[in-house]
Amino acid sequence: MPRIVGNTRLRAARAAAGYRSQQALVDALAHNGVHVSLKQVQRWESETPPWPYPDARRVLQLLLNQTMEQLGFESPTGGVEPGPPATQLAPPARTAIRTPSLMQPATATTDYFAVTRAHRHLYWSVAPAVLHPAVTAHAGLGEALLPGTAGQTRQTLAAALAESHLLGGRIEFFDQRAPERARDTWVQALQAAGEADDPLLGSAILAHMAFVPGWAGDQPAAAERMVAARTYARRAPASAEFLAWLDAVEAECETRCGNERTALNLIAHGEDVLAAGSTHPNPEWMDWFSPIRLAAFKGNTELSAGRLPQARETLLHVLAELPADADKQRTVVLGDLGAVEAAAGRPEDAAAYALRALELLEAHWYATGLERVREVRRALVPWQHEQYVRDLDDRLYGWGAVVSALAR
């Protein structure tokens, strides 16, 4: 076999940082204000690499996260070049413990992202009590791997890590009803999205963070997070579905704060955005929203506004159109339909919808869905001595249901 010659250290560091070609490194240097030719990079990767000029040395070390000596260069003066310079804005301290790590190959990022994608798909079918520990451990692995990456490899890994933290926070907020813990997890997600320089992912995280004050009735705090989310969304091409989802999130927060008219205006704007469409594709990780889910937001807001006939029509349409794998969302819609019928003075129909939601919750736990069922039960207090309400209570407060609710 022919012997590989040249500056193998620089070549290996370049590949590990995700720059698969010499031209890719040229482009990365130019993006950071250092303009060199392809021939210059070829000279750096030769057996006798020339000593780069100061700005090129600084950016090379920043991109590849290694010293000049580690990159195979020898100072003409015999001195030792300082290590990689710090970035201008150091990321906030992370809560996870990072262990010393060697430089990771680009394949480590590919493998890490594959698991992140698998967790994303498993969310819709695996019990949160089972999936959450795996997602948390995976995020911890990403935190440990990140220091051993640089360049494009680092950005890709950081984006996968941000998505993993985002999913962990979603489980904590929607499935486990632990908003404070979710908020802390989403802070970590936002830090990782900053490392990845991914404004759209940052926008999604900020919008999720708006749910915490929004559901608590703190409209100013929720609005502030939504302003930040929309600001980030303007920094990258956003799909129509993504922009409509931002409207839906803000609408739910406004609904929770008692501003139903504002919420309905936001939903109408989201419907217009979806109707207009967009040439920009939906981000792969955004699998929690669709036009029919926007309609679910609308039905809940109509219910809150006291528009019962409209809410019933909207929610029945959603129930008929939800995909087969949307049982978590289905429990919420059934709960809202139960609340519609309770408010309309049809308690038996309300109890029937709540029972259907409980049947689904036994197979697909979702704390948000259970919260909707409990709201229906509270509305049924005037009829609590009726047999259909007692049947609901037997299901709601059975041994299995009580133990599961406490354990999750």
N, C-alpha and C positions, 0 to 999 in steps of 0.2 A: 504494500500500500504506500502511496506517496505520502511523505511527511508534510504535515500542515505547517507552513512557514508564515512569518509575519508576526504582528503584534496580536497574539491570540488573546491576551488579557482584555484589550480594548474590544476585540471582536465579540468575545464572550459576554462582556458587560453590556455591549450594545444590544445583543440578542436578548439577554435577560431583562433589559429595560423595555423590551417590546419593539425596538427599531429593527425590523427584519432585514432592512437593506441599508447600505451606506447612504443612499439618497434620502431615506427616512430620517437619518441622523442629521443630514444637511438641512432638511426642512425644519426639524426641531430646533436646531441652532438658530436658524433664521427667525423662527417665531419668537426667540428670546433675544433678538437683536444682534446676533453674531452671524455674519455672512461669510461663508467659506465655500469653496468650490468642491465638487465631487472628487476631483483629483487630490485636493488637500486631505480629505478624509482617507482616501486610498493611501496617501503617504503616511498618515497616522497609524494605519493598520499594516504598514510594511515592517520589515525586520529592523529597520533603523528609523523609528518615527521621530520627526523633528519636534522640538519643544514648542507647543502652541503659544500664541501671544496671550497676555493676561486675561482679556475678556473671554477668549475661547477656553482658557483653562478653567475660569470661574464657572462658565455655563456647562462645560463638559462634566465637571464634578457634581453640579446641581442636577443635571439630567440623569447621570448614571450612578449617583450616590456612592462614589468611590474617590479615593485620593488619586493624584496624578501617578504616583508610584504604583498603586494598585491597578491602574489602567495601562501599565507597561511603559510609561514615559520616564526618562532620566533627566533630571535637571542639569543644564549645562554648567551650573555653578557648584553642583554637588550638594546643594542644600535640600532640605525636606520641605516639600510644598504643604501648606496647611490643608486640612481635610475639607470635605464638601461644605460650601457656605450655607448658612441657614437661609431659608426662604424669608422674604420680606415680612410676611405676616405668619408667624408660627401658629399652627392650629391649637385650639384649646386643649388642655390636658384631658386625657381620656380616663374613664373609670376602670377600664379593663387593664389587667397586668400584662405588660409586654415582656417577653423573654428575649434575650439576645438571639439574633437570627442571622444566619449566613444569607448571602444574596440568593433569592429564589429564582428558578428558571421561569420563563414565560408560561410553561405548561402548568405550573402550580396555579396560576390565575385561571387558566382554562378549566382545570379540574374544580377549583373552588366555585367558579360561576355555575358549573353544571349542577352542583349540589344546591346552590341558591335557587336555581330555576326549579329543581325538583321540589324543594320546600314550598315554593310558590304554588305549584300544582297541587301538592298534598293538602294545602290549607282547606280546600273545599271538601275534602272527604275524611281527613284524619281528625280524631278528637283533639281539641286544643290542649288538654292535659298531657297528651302523648306527644304532640308536635312541638309545643313550646320549649321543653328542655332541649330538644334537638336543634331548634333554631337558635336558642341562646348559646349553646355550645359551639355551633358553627360560626356565630358572630365572634365569639372569643378566639376561635382559630384564625379568623380573618384579621383580628387585631394583632395577633402574634406574628402573622406572616407579613403584614404591611411594612414594618421597618426594613425588611429584607428585599424590598422592591424599589424600582425607580422608573422614571419616564412613563411610557405608555402602559407598561405592565402595572405600575403603581396606580395609575388612573383607573384602569380596568378593574383591578382588585378592589380599590376603594369604592367604586360604584357598586360592585357586588356586595361588599360589606354594608354599604348604606341601605341597599335593598333588604338585606337580611335583618338589620336593625329595624327597618320600617315594618317588616312583617311581624317581628317580635312585638313591636308596639301595637300593631293592629290586633294581635291575639289578646294582649293585655287589656286593651281598651274595649273592644267589641265583644270578645268571647269571655273574658274573665272579669270585666268591669272593675279594673284597677287603674283608674285614670292617672293617678300620680306616678305610678310605676311606668305607665305608657309614655307619659311626658318625658321622663328621664331617658327612656330608651330612644325616643325620637330626637332628643338632643344629640345623642351619640350618632344617630343616623344622619343628622344634619352636618355634624363634624366630618363624617366620612364622605358625604356628598361634596363638601367643600374641598376635601383632598382630591376628589375625582374631577372637580371643576365642572359639575353636571348641574346646571341651573334648573332644568326641568325636574330632575329628581329632587332637588332642593325645594322646588315649589310644591311638589306633592307632599313632602314631609311637613313643610310649614302649614299646608292646608289641613293635614291630619292633626297637627298641634292645635289648630283652631277649635277642634271638637272639644278639647278639654275645658276651656272656659265657656265655650258655647253651650255645652250641655249643662253647665253649672249656672247658666243665666247671666254670665258676665259678658255682655255685648261689646263693651269697649275693647276688652282684651282679645275677644274673638275677631273683631273687626281689624285690629292691628295686625294680627297674624295673617288675615286674609289679604291685607294690603301688601304685606311682605311676599306672600305666595304669588300674587298677581305680578308683582315687580319681577320676581325671578322668572315667571313664565314668559315675560316679554323679552328675556335675554336669550331665548332659544326658540326654534320653530316648534310651535305647539299645535297639536291636532285639534279639530273641532270638538271631539269627545273630551279631550283634556280640559279645554276651556269651559265646556258645558258642565263638567264635573266640578270645577271651581265654583260655578254658579250654584250648583246643587249643594255643595258643602256650606257655602255662605247662607243659602236659603234655610238649611236645616238649623244652623246656629241662630238665625233670626227668628225662626219658628219657636225654638226653645226659649228665646228671650221675649216671646209674646208679640213679635212684629210680623204678623202673618201677611199683611199687605206687601211689605217690602220683600218678604220671602217669595210670594207669588210673582212679583215683578221679576225677581232674579230667575225663577224657573222659566218664565216666559222668555226671558233673554236667552237662557240656555237652550230652549226649544228652537229659537230662531238661529242660534249658532249651529246647532245640529242640522237644521234644514239647509243652511247655506253651505255646509260642508267645508272641507279643507283639503289642500293637496299634501299636507304634512301627515305622515303616518302616525298611528297611535304608538306610544312607547310600549315595548314588549312587556314590561313589568306591570302595566296598568290593566289588570284583568278584573277589576272590581266595579266597572261602570259600563253602562250601555244606555241607549235611549229608553229601554223599558225600565231601567233602574231610576232614570230621571223621573219617569212617570210615578214610580213608587214614592220618591221624595214629594212629588206634587200631591199625591193622594193623602199623605200624612199631613201636609200643610193645609189642604182643604178641610180635613177633619178638625185640625186645631182651630181653623177659622170658623167652624160651625157650618160649613157648606156641605151638609151631609149627603144630599143626592149626588152632587158632583164627586165627592170623595168615594162614595160607593161605586159609581160608574168607573172612575179611574182605577180603583184598587181591584175591582173584578177583572178589568182588562189586564192589569199587571199580573194577576194570579193566573190568568189563562195563557199569558205570553212568556212567563219566566221559563228559562231553560231547565232541563231535567236536573242539572247539577247545582241548582240554586236553592237548595232546601233551607239554608240559613236565612236568605232573604225572604223565602216563602213563609217562615215562621213570623217574621216581622209584619208581612202583608196580612196574614191571617189575624194577627193581633190587632192591627189597625181596622180590619173589617169588623172584628168583634166590638171594638170601641165605637165604630159607626153605628152598629145595630143597638148597642146599649144606649147611646145618646138619642137614637130614634125611637126608643121605647119598645124595642124588640128583644127583650132579655134572653129568650130561648135561643134565638138565632145567634146572639152574641156569645152565649155559652158554647154553642156548637162550634163556632169558629175558634174559640179559645181551646177547646178540646182537640181540634185538628192540629193546632199549633203545638200543643203538648205532645201529641203522638210523634210529630216530627222531631221535637227536641230530645226525645228519648234516644233517637238514632243519630241526630246531628246537633250536639249541644251548641247553644249560642245564647250567651247571657243577655244580649240585647233583645232577642226574641222572647226570652222569659220575662224580661221587664215589661214588654208589651202585653203579655198575658196577665201579669199582675195588675196592670192598669185596667184591663177589662174586668178583672175580679173586683177591684175597688169600685168600679162603676155599677156592679151588680149587687151592691149591699142592700138596696131596697127589696131585692127579690131573693135574699140569701136563704130563705126557708123553703124555697121551691126545690123540687127534686132535681131539676136540671142543673141548678147551681150547686147542690150537694154532690152531684155526680162530678162536676168540675172540681170541687174541693177534694174529693177522694183521689182524683188523678193528680191534682196540683200538690197535695200534701201527703201523697203515699210515701212509704218508707224509701223506696228507690229514688223518687224524685227529690225528697228532702236531703238524702245522703249525697246524691249527685250534685245538687245545688251547693251544698256546703263544701264538698271536696274540690269543686272546680273553681 
